Amino acid sequence: MIPLLADVLICPACLPEENELVCQVSLESQDDIVSGTLDCRSCGVQYPISEGVAFLLPPSHDGEETVPSRYETPSLLSSYLWSHYADLCQDPDAHPAYQEWANLMEARPGPFLDAGCAVGRFTFDMSRKYDFAVGIDNSATFVRTARALRMNRGLKVEIAEEGRLTRPFHINLPGDMQPDKIDFIVADVTAIPFPADLFSGLATLNIVDKVPDPLLHLKEMDRVALGSGARLIFSDPFSWTEEAADKALWLGGTGEGPHAGRGAPNVAALLEGRDGHLSPAWEIERQGSVWWKIRNHANHFELIRSCFIKARR
Ligand SMILES: C[S@@+](CC[C@H](N)C(=O)[O-])C[C@H]1O[C@@H](n2cnc3c(N)ncnc32)[C@H](O)[C@@H]1O
């Protein structure tokens, strides 16, 4: 973990109180904290830093599941590595979705937050446009892989081909993606371990329909965004499921309740200040959609229409 993060991280278990964490370093190497702890003097929780990765999940969100998240499995790791990096590997089936989302973001000063970063592609993209980019995800497998990419400027992995067969997949980061301006941590997008009013750029791509409390995720993004001078890229296919969130908490896809109707206009209205959940209100700059592809194996792809909203305040 880059030492400058230790100075800004706060305790996610204490939210909405923002209590700073005290970093105890056990092993440090070349501007990187390899192992240690981040301690909250207020609630007593100690968050480990292990093999360079900080684990900032609040205790109530950590280890309570009996079945591991599907985002920890080798098959999803293979799918997301392809989805994030196939275009950089000149794969003939690649899609330009991450470039299209990146093109919506202008270069700006200040730090960038990629919430639900998976294996890190958009975080690397934003290192070209912001002073620093941090990716957070609650999948330790994804975050460790993103960090390995950052440390080695690339990765040689095997991805699913068919049945038990795999094929080599070699990722080399382009020279202008800047690993020293990036870090990845394990954290929850509904209890973000950063203080209010910090990020000048933020992304929430394809995650609002994956969390147990979608509105809480948007409120957390709103909290950590600058009150003035922030840019946000939101995108989602609105694949609501009761497996991810109770139907009463969906932000669309239902005929009843405060968020009846379709997800895109509801999220746009929330950003614009409906019901006062997000404040100060955001101004919508652009709306549209991007075709996003996930590869399960050589002959099985998912083609997903992800609806984006670009906003500023
Ligand atoms: C559908 S994927 C999208 C990943 C990435 N943003 C993209 O567009 O390629 C959803 C991601 O959210 C992560 N995730 C799900 N729930 C989360 C939570 N509560 N906190 C942090 N990450 C979460 C998963 O591990 C996964 O990487």
PDBQT file of the ligand as one rigid body, heavy atoms in Angstrom, charges set to zero:
ROOT
HETATM    1  C1  LIG A 401     -20.225  -6.494 -12.192  1.00  0.00    +0.000 C 
HETATM    2  S1  LIG A 401     -18.635  -6.261 -11.506  1.00  0.00    +0.000 S 
HETATM    3  C2  LIG A 401     -18.143  -4.704 -12.224  1.00  0.00    +0.000 C 
HETATM    4  C3  LIG A 401     -16.676  -4.453 -12.072  1.00  0.00    +0.000 C 
HETATM    5  C4  LIG A 401     -16.125  -3.184 -12.741  1.00  0.00    +0.000 C 
HETATM    6  N1  LIG A 401     -16.611  -1.968 -12.131  1.00  0.00    +0.000 N 
HETATM    7  C5  LIG A 401     -16.410  -3.191 -14.204  1.00  0.00    +0.000 C 
HETATM    8  O1  LIG A 401     -17.304  -2.453 -14.646  1.00  0.00    +0.000 OA
HETATM    9  O2  LIG A 401     -15.774  -3.945 -14.925  1.00  0.00    +0.000 OA
HETATM   10  C6  LIG A 401     -19.040  -5.824  -9.838  1.00  0.00    +0.000 C 
HETATM   11  C7  LIG A 401     -17.801  -5.657  -8.941  1.00  0.00    +0.000 C 
HETATM   12  O3  LIG A 401     -18.219  -5.151  -7.694  1.00  0.00    +0.000 OA
HETATM   13  C8  LIG A 401     -17.569  -5.849  -6.646  1.00  0.00    +0.000 C 
HETATM   14  N2  LIG A 401     -18.457  -5.744  -5.470  1.00  0.00    +0.000 N 
HETATM   15  C9  LIG A 401     -19.681  -6.297  -5.290  1.00  0.00    +0.000 A 
HETATM   16  N3  LIG A 401     -20.204  -5.865  -4.109  1.00  0.00    +0.000 NA
HETATM   17  C10 LIG A 401     -19.282  -5.030  -3.564  1.00  0.00    +0.000 A 
HETATM   18  C11 LIG A 401     -19.234  -4.264  -2.370  1.00  0.00    +0.000 A 
HETATM   19  N4  LIG A 401     -20.241  -4.268  -1.492  1.00  0.00    +0.000 N 
HETATM   20  N5  LIG A 401     -18.136  -3.516  -2.132  1.00  0.00    +0.000 NA
HETATM   21  C12 LIG A 401     -17.086  -3.503  -3.003  1.00  0.00    +0.000 A 
HETATM   22  N6  LIG A 401     -17.081  -4.195  -4.149  1.00  0.00    +0.000 NA
HETATM   23  C13 LIG A 401     -18.169  -4.947  -4.429  1.00  0.00    +0.000 A 
HETATM   24  C14 LIG A 401     -17.337  -7.246  -7.180  1.00  0.00    +0.000 C 
HETATM   25  O4  LIG A 401     -16.302  -7.904  -6.517  1.00  0.00    +0.000 OA
HETATM   26  C15 LIG A 401     -17.033  -6.941  -8.642  1.00  0.00    +0.000 C 
HETATM   27  O5  LIG A 401     -15.671  -6.685  -8.827  1.00  0.00    +0.000 OA
ENDROOT
TORSDOF 0
